[in-house]
Amino acid sequence: MSFVGQSALFKVTVRPARAAYLIAEGSQDGFRRAVQEATSRWGGQTEPIIPVREDGTIASNHRRIVEIAHVDGLVNVDVSASHAKSLAASFTMHLTPIEHIDVGGVTRCTTHPADLGLPAAVDGSNGYVIAPEGAPLWQVAAAGDLTAEAERGFRDAGMAVRRTHYENEIGESQVWRHTLLGATTAWMNEDFARPAPMDSPTAILLVSEANDLDGCVSFWNLRALRAVGLHGEFPMYLLPVDITNWTTWPGVLRGALQRPDQFSPDVLLASSSVEVEAMHAFAQHMGLKPSAEDQVRRSMTFGKEVPKRSAPFTYLIGFPIDFVAFERRYGMPGFVDVPMIGEKTALRFTSPVPTKLAYGGLSLVSISDGPIDALPKREPVARLVADSAEWHDGAIQIPDRIQQNWRIELRIPTLAAAYEAVLGELTTSHPLSDKGAIGAGLLGEAATGALGEPNVFEAIRQLTTPRGEDIAKKLQRLFSKAQPLTEEQREFAEEFGGRSERVFKSAERLGYGSFESAHTALERLAGIGWAERGFQTACSECKIKSFVPFSQETARGVARCPVCGTSTNYTREPDPRGLVVHYRLDGRVDFANDSGVIAHLMVIGALSRRYNHAFLKPGVDLFFADGTQGEADVLGVCDGKLVSGEVKMSGTRFTENQINKDMDIARRLRSDVYVMAATSPIDSEAKQRAKDSCDQLGVELVILERDDLLH
């Protein structure tokens, strides 16, 4: 299947690569260094910091944070190289030493915040706030920090940065969104979030000491997980528990709490080091009242103006982690509609992320939808699309410099080329099987369309000529099961089965359904060239009934027996039908159904109707590098998923051994879908066995029985 000649709508998203920083447990210097790096990176406030124990392990909640944050790689700040490498392997992520963060690994793909379309100052005159040099950890975690070199870089780029003189400025700058660290989330957006974030109460996390490392790490990571897009506002501040000398702070907080009335209470207080009594005292000093409710209430109001919350403002002790534990994917989106006119397709679009200059630092561009969704998500296919491309979250991801006007050139492969790329990586060879070669000669839209219609397959079965295996089965039924056929009897069946006269029948005597339904099915087969029409002669001399295809000889002159040449008559029925039309399968179709290939084509037809984009082979022999050989009755790509499957004429033939073989093939191919198909009902036990095996492999199971193969 080729996409050339079609118009395609692509979705593009632009985002920074994001890191999780590994620091040694208890390392204040490591925490400061991680914060300094994050403060100089686009998206830095969303990058978690993970303490690593002396034995190289991390706490389960920290592992969960890395997974939820959906970062692109790990950065080692001051952990032993072996421990960091082991952790990176456990997450299957890139690992970069912090000294190489700007030059190596995927985490280099971000840009300086000064490259973005940010104001040079937060309010027209004041600089973005960072902590003073050597400030307590809580100030570093709240506002951010920079190395001396990075601070000069901001100023050289024309972005004003200032270090505070008083600790209350750190608190107020969080409320007013004046921190440099907060500015790193400019043009960050959850392109996907599930469940969708909702507005939540203001969260205040308290630390008992100015250098409470555990409390600072906890706050940093919770803030890194909160929503940064257009929805789900969740203000979050870090403060010392004793701020009795901050005379202006209660008024600043009251102004910040006048938010839309879509939640209750107004404030959540939490801490890993402050006693509950001290938190209540803090709330009282702020003029907050205990909430009458024992849990957070949240709601969303549409279509009308929402009133503001007002004093007295209320609070609860505790932080529901579920508020930030949502699945997310970041990126500023845009859409590009382009015609597919050749092997290469150029996407031209204005950047959804404003930049000061024509070109900035690096970023990651994800391209999805359109023909991208139809491609299998395998690395060889990504390299067909673009030399530097890889798959990420179901999209093609390309590192590129952030720029005002983009031009990205893609090579969109056909599904056939994508299939060959995938199988070329997984096997040493993958030719069509004998059945696959027969099926490929018959495969086409007309054929699969007809096979999905009622009674067509049954008509084929009635017209299929009995051959050796079929005759052997009938002979076996004449004997008891305790008396299996001898080898001589099987050879007899094979020899004389191969000499059988090809079957031909009329609609009246098809042996399945009514005359009308049989006639419709037979004409459908004739219409696609799978059956030929003719008359029957019943010779009075040689006593042989023969099929005479429609031809010039049948249109003129007398009927003659094709065996002995004697003049005879064509079979007739009483009026009104008169001469009876008989039907005989094309020789290829006759042999194909006897081999079980027609069922393969029916499955391909059913899958082609189920999926928007499908490329399937009707039988493939598979040869693997370890010498293992296997076969798939159906193999190909459906809507970006690699599909392998087994097709049986009888559903009872899905034995445990057969399913185990199929699962081994699915495992070796890393199939996304396993198809279990038959033209008759499949035993429930076999279905359950296949489901259990697929669940274990993480493979989707598609079961197709007789009715599922029809339109």
Legacy VTK file of the C-alpha trace (Angstrom):
# vtk DataFile Version 3.0
C-alpha trace
ASCII
DATASET POLYDATA
POINTS 711 float
0.000 0.000 0.000
1.385 3.403 -1.032
0.337 6.781 0.353
1.426 8.710 -2.750
-1.422 10.689 -4.251
-3.189 11.205 -0.944
-3.497 14.298 1.187
-2.287 13.778 4.748
-2.787 15.733 7.959
0.233 15.411 10.233
0.368 16.418 13.878
3.673 17.891 15.026
4.651 18.629 18.618
7.743 20.492 19.797
9.169 19.894 23.251
12.417 19.719 25.193
14.120 16.504 26.202
13.742 16.092 29.950
16.035 14.413 32.456
15.839 12.872 35.902
18.904 13.752 37.979
20.566 11.048 40.073
22.167 12.334 43.285
23.762 10.440 46.136
21.422 10.048 49.082
22.039 12.868 51.574
24.122 14.890 49.087
23.305 18.604 49.475
25.961 19.507 46.902
24.429 17.051 44.442
20.992 18.585 44.971
22.325 22.124 44.396
24.148 21.045 41.229
21.035 19.350 39.848
18.938 22.464 40.548
21.531 24.694 38.862
21.419 22.568 35.730
17.615 22.377 35.684
17.302 26.167 36.111
19.225 26.694 32.864
17.143 24.260 30.777
13.795 24.622 29.029
11.414 22.456 31.050
13.862 22.202 33.946
11.219 22.638 36.658
9.554 19.424 35.430
12.739 17.347 35.813
12.751 15.216 39.001
15.726 14.704 41.318
16.224 11.131 42.543
18.367 10.220 45.596
20.304 6.949 45.164
21.159 4.825 48.199
24.651 3.558 48.922
23.720 0.114 47.594
22.626 1.614 44.253
18.871 1.255 44.797
16.198 3.917 44.959
12.997 4.127 46.976
9.867 2.711 45.339
8.147 6.107 45.409
11.108 7.630 43.573
10.949 4.926 40.924
7.275 5.727 40.526
8.119 9.436 40.153
10.489 8.706 37.260
7.823 6.624 35.546
5.062 9.202 35.998
7.295 12.099 34.941
7.925 10.307 31.620
11.453 11.682 31.267
13.695 10.935 28.309
16.912 10.022 30.103
18.898 9.989 33.322
21.700 12.393 34.282
24.284 11.274 36.820
25.239 14.098 39.186
27.334 12.440 41.904
26.366 8.751 42.018
28.921 5.995 41.344
29.086 5.211 37.640
28.202 1.536 38.136
25.103 2.310 40.215
23.935 4.930 37.728
24.460 2.547 34.822
22.483 -0.174 36.587
19.578 2.196 37.269
19.541 3.393 33.664
19.353 -0.221 32.507
16.425 -0.890 34.858
14.530 2.002 33.250
15.859 1.226 29.728
16.936 4.865 29.455
19.937 6.788 28.187
22.439 7.795 30.896
24.584 10.932 30.654
27.153 12.296 33.144
26.166 15.825 34.143
29.393 17.252 32.718
28.300 15.968 29.280
24.633 16.931 29.504
24.936 19.572 26.765
26.928 17.454 24.309
25.833 13.828 24.583
22.738 11.691 24.964
19.119 12.482 24.305
18.956 14.903 27.263
21.060 17.418 25.309
17.996 18.117 23.133
16.752 21.183 24.954
17.274 24.890 24.572
18.238 27.798 26.803
15.178 29.540 28.315
16.532 32.834 26.932
16.022 31.455 23.387
12.262 31.308 23.958
9.849 34.186 23.480
10.024 35.277 27.130
10.025 38.880 28.361
13.476 40.122 29.301
12.153 40.926 32.802
9.241 39.585 34.852
7.389 42.870 35.286
9.097 45.195 32.866
11.962 46.078 35.189
12.820 43.395 37.758
14.867 40.338 36.924
13.775 36.746 37.322
14.440 35.635 40.885
16.974 32.999 41.928
18.344 32.108 45.351
21.353 33.988 46.763
24.760 32.375 46.451
25.157 29.706 49.118
21.496 30.121 50.133
19.688 27.528 52.287
18.384 24.567 50.334
14.727 25.535 50.652
15.391 28.779 48.759
17.340 26.900 46.063
14.485 24.414 45.635
11.826 27.146 45.564
13.356 29.681 43.154
16.257 27.921 41.444
19.976 28.611 41.263
22.702 29.054 38.658
26.417 28.524 38.383
28.366 31.757 37.861
28.944 30.818 34.230
25.255 30.118 33.606
24.268 33.388 35.305
26.526 35.326 32.937
24.966 33.419 30.038
21.492 34.672 30.921
22.679 38.248 31.151
24.584 37.982 27.849
21.358 36.721 26.266
19.533 39.839 27.489
17.490 38.124 30.188
17.536 39.860 33.573
18.227 37.628 36.564
18.597 38.776 40.161
19.478 37.095 43.443
17.274 37.989 46.396
18.430 39.687 49.594
15.598 38.651 51.907
14.049 35.237 52.346
10.481 36.572 52.174
11.224 37.539 48.550
11.605 33.850 47.765
8.142 33.197 49.174
6.515 36.122 47.372
8.253 35.416 44.048
6.673 31.937 44.043
3.216 33.471 44.401
3.847 36.150 41.769
5.499 33.645 39.392
8.707 35.662 39.262
11.167 32.783 39.768
13.583 31.900 36.997
12.869 28.260 37.688
9.175 28.825 36.968
10.096 30.505 33.686
11.629 27.226 32.459
8.088 25.865 31.970
7.207 28.549 29.397
5.650 26.929 26.338
5.486 23.601 28.130
2.187 21.834 27.681
0.655 18.427 28.380
-0.283 17.413 24.880
-1.827 14.327 26.486
-2.952 13.856 30.089
-5.024 11.063 31.615
-6.963 11.651 33.753
-7.196 15.314 32.788
-5.757 17.608 35.490
-8.247 19.729 37.422
-7.854 22.948 39.395
-6.731 22.051 42.907
-6.205 23.813 46.244
-2.984 25.727 46.794
-0.373 23.386 48.260
2.136 24.695 50.801
4.943 22.344 51.761
6.801 23.230 54.933
10.348 22.436 56.008
11.460 22.383 59.627
15.011 23.455 58.823
16.495 25.675 56.146
18.589 22.774 54.799
15.997 20.000 55.141
17.204 17.974 52.122
14.480 15.326 52.256
11.778 17.982 52.458
13.298 19.930 49.556
13.577 16.822 47.361
9.974 15.892 48.173
8.726 19.372 47.231
10.843 19.503 44.074
9.479 16.224 42.767
5.837 16.964 43.601
6.094 20.290 41.797
7.818 18.591 38.858
4.751 16.359 38.456
2.047 19.016 38.651
0.278 20.146 35.496
1.980 22.936 33.530
-0.480 23.213 30.645
-3.589 25.296 30.197
-5.713 23.252 32.585
-5.412 21.940 36.106
-3.904 24.938 37.954
-2.211 23.707 41.119
-0.145 26.418 42.888
2.592 24.932 45.038
4.913 26.795 47.386
7.824 25.761 49.623
8.246 27.687 52.884
10.013 27.396 56.242
7.615 26.698 59.081
8.670 29.802 61.009
7.825 32.950 59.014
6.487 35.058 61.877
8.747 37.920 60.759
7.302 37.961 57.235
4.907 40.817 57.900
3.603 41.135 54.338
3.198 37.435 53.620
-0.340 36.840 55.005
-1.702 39.574 52.736
0.169 38.193 49.717
-1.243 34.733 50.404
-4.823 35.999 50.847
-4.649 37.692 47.455
-3.362 34.504 45.855
-6.161 32.405 47.376
-8.918 34.355 45.625
-9.215 31.713 42.925
-12.250 30.294 41.061
-14.549 28.352 43.389
-13.975 24.904 41.872
-12.443 23.172 44.873
-12.403 23.066 48.654
-10.510 23.661 50.905
-8.281 26.557 49.816
-4.955 25.246 51.124
-3.275 21.889 51.652
-0.474 21.851 54.203
2.081 19.039 54.108
5.551 18.270 55.388
7.886 15.337 55.915
9.619 16.974 58.880
7.192 19.398 60.585
4.894 18.167 63.355
1.129 18.443 62.828
0.763 20.887 65.739
3.324 23.211 64.162
1.442 23.091 60.847
-1.787 24.067 62.591
0.055 26.957 64.238
1.381 28.057 60.835
-2.140 28.011 59.407
-3.484 30.043 62.307
-0.766 32.669 61.764
-1.847 32.858 58.116
-5.453 33.434 59.125
-6.586 30.046 57.779
-9.446 28.046 59.278
-9.664 24.250 59.506
-11.895 22.799 56.768
-15.214 21.296 57.787
-14.605 18.610 55.159
-12.170 15.763 55.675
-11.114 15.470 52.039
-10.620 17.621 48.958
-13.639 18.409 46.814
-13.007 19.347 43.179
-15.440 20.240 40.399
-15.500 21.769 36.926
-18.015 24.423 35.860
-18.730 25.172 32.201
-20.706 27.836 30.400
-20.884 30.449 33.164
-18.668 32.733 35.178
-17.290 30.999 38.253
-17.310 33.038 41.503
-14.059 33.531 43.418
-13.160 31.945 46.716
-13.185 34.395 49.611
-12.218 34.606 53.293
-12.320 32.875 55.626
-9.967 30.592 53.713
-9.759 26.957 54.861
-7.084 24.274 55.005
-6.481 20.554 55.397
-3.388 18.659 56.479
-2.097 16.223 53.861
-1.285 15.993 50.154
-3.228 13.603 47.855
-0.483 12.237 45.604
-3.132 11.246 43.047
-3.455 14.929 42.105
-0.104 14.771 40.307
0.054 11.041 39.440
-1.537 11.366 36.013
-0.174 9.962 32.765
1.279 12.722 30.629
3.011 13.506 27.344
4.518 16.951 26.781
4.646 19.039 23.616
3.284 22.182 21.976
1.149 20.923 19.077
0.590 22.073 15.511
-0.927 20.541 12.367
0.368 20.354 8.797
-1.765 19.349 5.803
0.356 18.293 2.833
-0.159 16.325 -0.398
1.865 13.117 -0.774
3.267 13.560 -4.267
6.453 11.517 -4.248
8.954 9.526 -2.256
9.759 12.551 -0.084
7.332 14.771 1.786
8.318 18.177 3.191
6.505 19.482 6.266
6.596 23.282 6.477
5.103 24.975 9.535
5.483 27.923 11.866
6.872 26.876 15.229
4.218 26.453 17.934
6.952 27.563 20.378
7.875 31.249 19.944
11.609 31.958 19.699
13.612 35.177 19.747
15.937 34.168 16.934
15.453 32.309 13.673
17.280 29.332 15.229
17.760 28.335 18.852
19.028 25.321 20.719
17.956 21.726 20.238
14.470 20.330 20.719
12.547 17.160 19.981
9.943 17.189 17.219
7.331 14.425 17.248
5.318 13.683 14.108
2.181 11.555 14.238
-1.214 10.981 12.608
-1.714 10.569 8.876
0.378 7.788 7.316
2.694 7.707 10.367
-0.009 5.908 12.349
-0.130 3.153 9.708
3.560 2.241 10.071
4.849 -0.441 12.467
6.561 1.144 15.477
9.954 -0.500 14.902
13.332 1.225 14.660
14.179 0.008 11.114
10.973 1.710 9.938
11.859 4.940 11.756
15.142 5.031 9.854
13.230 4.672 6.598
11.303 7.848 7.483
14.356 9.939 8.469
17.997 9.104 9.173
17.939 10.496 12.737
14.379 9.420 13.588
13.240 7.049 16.299
9.873 6.023 17.695
8.629 7.693 20.864
5.103 7.322 22.253
3.825 6.061 18.904
5.222 9.020 16.945
8.304 9.623 14.825
10.699 11.715 16.922
13.467 13.787 15.362
16.043 15.962 17.174
16.325 19.357 15.518
17.220 22.940 16.336
14.229 24.938 17.478
13.378 27.513 14.820
10.737 30.010 13.844
9.896 28.350 10.531
10.407 24.623 10.190
11.030 22.482 7.153
11.312 18.762 7.876
11.721 16.270 5.049
10.255 12.800 5.500
10.407 9.629 3.428
7.079 7.860 3.977
7.603 4.180 3.065
4.919 1.922 1.674
3.540 -0.687 4.035
5.286 -3.313 1.906
8.642 -1.581 2.448
7.944 -1.234 6.179
7.043 -4.934 6.373
10.295 -5.905 4.657
12.316 -3.668 6.988
10.774 -5.242 10.083
11.063 -8.851 8.904
14.569 -8.223 7.594
15.677 -7.349 11.118
13.891 -10.259 12.814
14.588 -13.142 10.404
17.312 -14.388 8.137
14.708 -14.950 5.403
10.918 -14.855 5.133
9.701 -16.207 1.763
6.102 -16.999 0.992
5.142 -20.511 2.001
3.667 -22.887 -0.570
0.191 -21.920 0.614
1.206 -18.275 0.683
2.326 -18.418 -2.949
-1.032 -19.904 -3.976
-2.905 -17.303 -1.953
-0.847 -14.384 -3.277
-1.936 -15.276 -6.810
-5.588 -15.047 -5.810
-5.409 -12.139 -3.357
-7.204 -8.949 -4.302
-9.943 -6.608 -3.139
-12.545 -8.272 -5.347
-11.699 -11.708 -3.952
-11.618 -10.729 -0.268
-14.783 -8.685 -0.729
-16.647 -11.631 -2.244
-15.424 -14.041 0.433
-16.947 -11.815 3.086
-20.413 -12.187 1.592
-22.902 -14.824 2.843
-22.822 -18.286 1.268
-19.836 -17.621 -1.019
-17.386 -19.704 1.004
-19.974 -22.470 1.378
-20.432 -22.482 -2.381
-16.679 -22.893 -2.819
-16.647 -25.807 -0.399
-19.483 -27.536 -2.261
-17.645 -27.122 -5.570
-14.233 -28.222 -4.274
-13.060 -31.474 -5.786
-12.423 -34.242 -3.201
-8.753 -35.170 -3.144
-6.589 -37.652 -1.316
-6.940 -36.311 2.203
-10.687 -35.865 1.886
-11.147 -39.374 0.528
-8.949 -40.777 3.304
-11.191 -39.118 5.902
-14.281 -40.620 4.298
-12.656 -44.051 4.191
-11.728 -43.757 7.849
-15.357 -43.069 8.729
-16.232 -46.444 7.173
-13.989 -48.118 9.725
-14.033 -47.785 13.471
-11.575 -45.465 15.187
-9.858 -48.543 16.535
-8.977 -49.561 12.979
-6.865 -46.802 11.421
-6.149 -46.843 7.705
-3.135 -48.799 6.556
-0.377 -47.135 4.575
-1.593 -48.938 1.409
-5.114 -47.613 1.926
-3.814 -44.074 2.344
-1.706 -44.379 -0.828
-4.818 -45.635 -2.678
-6.798 -42.619 -1.498
-4.007 -40.263 -2.532
-3.571 -41.831 -5.968
-7.210 -42.008 -6.965
-8.183 -38.815 -5.181
-5.821 -36.994 -7.479
-7.688 -38.446 -10.492
-11.103 -37.177 -9.392
-13.128 -35.312 -11.958
-13.481 -31.675 -10.953
-16.809 -31.042 -9.293
-19.498 -28.994 -11.035
-22.995 -28.279 -9.778
-26.051 -26.233 -10.501
-27.573 -23.784 -8.031
-30.496 -26.203 -7.599
-28.215 -29.041 -6.549
-25.424 -27.135 -4.805
-26.293 -28.783 -1.505
-26.311 -25.611 0.563
-29.032 -23.011 1.066
-31.961 -22.136 -1.151
-31.848 -21.897 -4.913
-31.835 -18.099 -4.709
-28.968 -17.868 -2.208
-26.952 -20.521 -4.044
-27.497 -18.797 -7.386
-26.374 -15.446 -5.938
-23.205 -16.953 -4.450
-22.309 -18.874 -7.601
-22.813 -15.838 -9.801
-20.625 -13.830 -7.426
-17.830 -16.376 -7.889
-18.262 -16.293 -11.642
-18.221 -12.507 -11.540
-14.722 -12.381 -10.018
-13.394 -15.112 -12.307
-13.240 -17.791 -9.628
-15.862 -20.020 -11.267
-16.913 -20.716 -14.832
-20.391 -21.262 -16.143
-21.367 -24.167 -18.377
-23.890 -26.857 -19.205
-24.000 -30.493 -18.200
-24.199 -33.369 -20.665
-25.443 -36.789 -19.566
-24.222 -39.147 -22.302
-26.464 -42.129 -23.047
-23.561 -44.042 -24.611
-20.671 -43.733 -22.097
-22.954 -42.883 -19.174
-20.628 -40.046 -18.097
-21.903 -36.684 -16.957
-19.598 -33.938 -18.154
-19.201 -30.199 -17.725
-19.150 -28.186 -20.934
-17.942 -24.588 -20.386
-19.750 -21.787 -22.152
-18.053 -21.277 -25.506
-18.843 -20.905 -29.151
-19.463 -24.655 -29.357
-22.194 -24.510 -26.745
-23.804 -21.532 -28.468
-24.191 -23.292 -31.854
-24.865 -26.782 -33.070
-25.882 -29.892 -31.177
-24.584 -30.910 -27.777
-21.848 -33.527 -27.853
-20.341 -35.600 -25.081
-16.776 -34.294 -24.496
-15.686 -37.863 -23.586
-16.919 -39.998 -26.499
-18.161 -37.308 -28.917
-21.684 -38.762 -29.133
-24.514 -36.343 -29.831
-26.480 -35.782 -26.645
-28.513 -33.133 -24.834
-27.768 -30.526 -22.238
-29.468 -31.084 -18.908
-32.780 -29.298 -18.660
-35.232 -28.562 -15.911
-38.974 -28.246 -16.345
-40.124 -24.812 -17.409
-39.686 -21.995 -16.692
-35.923 -22.508 -16.131
-35.199 -24.703 -19.124
-31.472 -25.304 -19.686
-29.646 -25.552 -16.382
-26.488 -23.518 -15.810
-23.795 -25.389 -13.928
-20.721 -23.946 -12.241
-17.172 -25.213 -11.796
-14.358 -23.619 -9.804
-11.309 -22.243 -11.525
-8.558 -24.822 -11.144
-6.434 -22.571 -8.914
-9.348 -21.843 -6.594
-10.260 -25.539 -6.443
-6.751 -26.501 -5.381
-6.430 -23.490 -3.058
-9.500 -24.403 -1.043
-8.427 -28.030 -0.845
-5.160 -26.704 0.649
-6.975 -24.433 3.117
-5.745 -21.239 1.444
-9.196 -19.733 0.851
-9.615 -19.485 4.618
-6.375 -17.451 4.752
-7.841 -15.010 2.240
-11.054 -14.754 4.241
-9.054 -13.796 7.328
-7.110 -11.184 5.362
-10.416 -9.769 4.140
-11.823 -9.616 7.674
-8.692 -7.889 9.000
-8.666 -5.436 6.093
-12.211 -4.423 6.990
-11.364 -4.172 10.688
-8.315 -1.911 10.240
-7.902 1.266 8.192
-4.496 0.341 6.747
-3.534 -3.286 6.208
-0.778 -5.153 4.369
-0.972 -8.916 4.866
0.638 -12.037 3.405
-1.421 -15.262 3.158
1.367 -17.557 4.395
5.055 -17.014 5.202
7.926 -19.383 6.039
10.132 -17.868 8.754
13.819 -18.648 9.240
15.534 -17.288 12.353
19.197 -16.730 13.119
19.344 -19.542 15.700
18.271 -22.085 13.065
14.625 -22.227 14.163
12.023 -22.428 11.410
8.375 -21.551 11.648
5.351 -20.570 9.618
2.645 -17.950 9.922
-0.608 -18.419 8.005
-1.207 -14.655 8.120
1.551 -12.079 8.605
1.701 -8.358 8.028
0.939 -4.875 9.296
-2.443 -3.501 10.386
-2.700 0.123 11.535
0.892 0.157 12.679
0.726 -3.198 14.472
2.677 -6.291 13.463
0.127 -9.093 13.088
0.852 -12.827 12.986
-1.682 -15.615 13.088
-2.843 -19.160 12.486
-5.829 -20.144 10.340
-7.647 -23.481 10.542
-10.519 -24.902 8.552
-11.664 -26.612 11.750
-11.559 -24.770 15.068
-10.993 -28.071 16.886
-7.459 -28.256 15.464
-6.125 -25.520 17.772
-4.285 -27.918 20.040
-2.019 -26.916 22.909
0.998 -27.768 20.783
-0.258 -25.577 17.929
-0.880 -22.618 20.230
2.576 -22.999 21.772
4.140 -22.902 18.294
2.126 -19.802 17.418
3.192 -18.068 20.637
6.847 -18.846 19.930
6.476 -17.176 16.536
4.724 -14.176 18.135
7.496 -13.877 20.708
10.279 -14.045 18.144
8.575 -11.472 15.914
7.510 -9.312 18.890
4.049 -9.360 17.353
1.561 -6.768 18.542
-1.441 -8.913 17.550
-1.985 -12.671 17.367
-4.875 -13.805 15.165
-6.581 -17.095 15.986
-8.952 -17.857 13.120
-11.066 -20.736 11.862
-14.008 -21.231 9.526
-15.822 -23.158 12.275
-16.230 -22.605 16.042
-13.074 -22.725 18.167
-13.153 -24.625 21.456
-13.513 -22.359 24.489
-10.600 -24.136 26.163
-8.323 -23.293 23.235
-9.481 -19.668 23.295
-8.679 -19.369 26.989
-5.290 -20.984 26.502
-4.497 -18.503 23.734
-5.689 -15.578 25.860
-3.542 -16.607 28.812
-0.494 -16.971 26.570
-1.106 -13.605 24.868
-1.574 -11.865 28.221
1.745 -13.294 29.360
3.492 -11.986 26.234
1.653 -8.655 26.214
0.136 -9.443 22.815
-3.364 -8.469 21.704
-5.535 -11.484 20.841
-7.970 -11.344 17.916
-10.262 -14.357 17.533
-12.084 -14.779 14.219
-14.682 -17.491 13.742
-17.100 -18.123 10.887
-19.435 -15.174 11.443
-16.499 -12.842 12.129
-15.182 -13.522 8.633
-18.266 -12.051 6.970
-19.131 -8.412 6.307
LINES 1 712
711 0 1 2 3 4 5 6 7 8 9 10 11 12 13 14 15 16 17 18 19 20 21 22 23 24 25 26 27 28 29 30 31 32 33 34 35 36 37 38 39 40 41 42 43 44 45 46 47 48 49 50 51 52 53 54 55 56 57 58 59 60 61 62 63 64 65 66 67 68 69 70 71 72 73 74 75 76 77 78 79 80 81 82 83 84 85 86 87 88 89 90 91 92 93 94 95 96 97 98 99 100 101 102 103 104 105 106 107 108 109 110 111 112 113 114 115 116 117 118 119 120 121 122 123 124 125 126 127 128 129 130 131 132 133 134 135 136 137 138 139 140 141 142 143 144 145 146 147 148 149 150 151 152 153 154 155 156 157 158 159 160 161 162 163 164 165 166 167 168 169 170 171 172 173 174 175 176 177 178 179 180 181 182 183 184 185 186 187 188 189 190 191 192 193 194 195 196 197 198 199 200 201 202 203 204 205 206 207 208 209 210 211 212 213 214 215 216 217 218 219 220 221 222 223 224 225 226 227 228 229 230 231 232 233 234 235 236 237 238 239 240 241 242 243 244 245 246 247 248 249 250 251 252 253 254 255 256 257 258 259 260 261 262 263 264 265 266 267 268 269 270 271 272 273 274 275 276 277 278 279 280 281 282 283 284 285 286 287 288 289 290 291 292 293 294 295 296 297 298 299 300 301 302 303 304 305 306 307 308 309 310 311 312 313 314 315 316 317 318 319 320 321 322 323 324 325 326 327 328 329 330 331 332 333 334 335 336 337 338 339 340 341 342 343 344 345 346 347 348 349 350 351 352 353 354 355 356 357 358 359 360 361 362 363 364 365 366 367 368 369 370 371 372 373 374 375 376 377 378 379 380 381 382 383 384 385 386 387 388 389 390 391 392 393 394 395 396 397 398 399 400 401 402 403 404 405 406 407 408 409 410 411 412 413 414 415 416 417 418 419 420 421 422 423 424 425 426 427 428 429 430 431 432 433 434 435 436 437 438 439 440 441 442 443 444 445 446 447 448 449 450 451 452 453 454 455 456 457 458 459 460 461 462 463 464 465 466 467 468 469 470 471 472 473 474 475 476 477 478 479 480 481 482 483 484 485 486 487 488 489 490 491 492 493 494 495 496 497 498 499 500 501 502 503 504 505 506 507 508 509 510 511 512 513 514 515 516 517 518 519 520 521 522 523 524 525 526 527 528 529 530 531 532 533 534 535 536 537 538 539 540 541 542 543 544 545 546 547 548 549 550 551 552 553 554 555 556 557 558 559 560 561 562 563 564 565 566 567 568 569 570 571 572 573 574 575 576 577 578 579 580 581 582 583 584 585 586 587 588 589 590 591 592 593 594 595 596 597 598 599 600 601 602 603 604 605 606 607 608 609 610 611 612 613 614 615 616 617 618 619 620 621 622 623 624 625 626 627 628 629 630 631 632 633 634 635 636 637 638 639 640 641 642 643 644 645 646 647 648 649 650 651 652 653 654 655 656 657 658 659 660 661 662 663 664 665 666 667 668 669 670 671 672 673 674 675 676 677 678 679 680 681 682 683 684 685 686 687 688 689 690 691 692 693 694 695 696 697 698 699 700 701 702 703 704 705 706 707 708 709 710
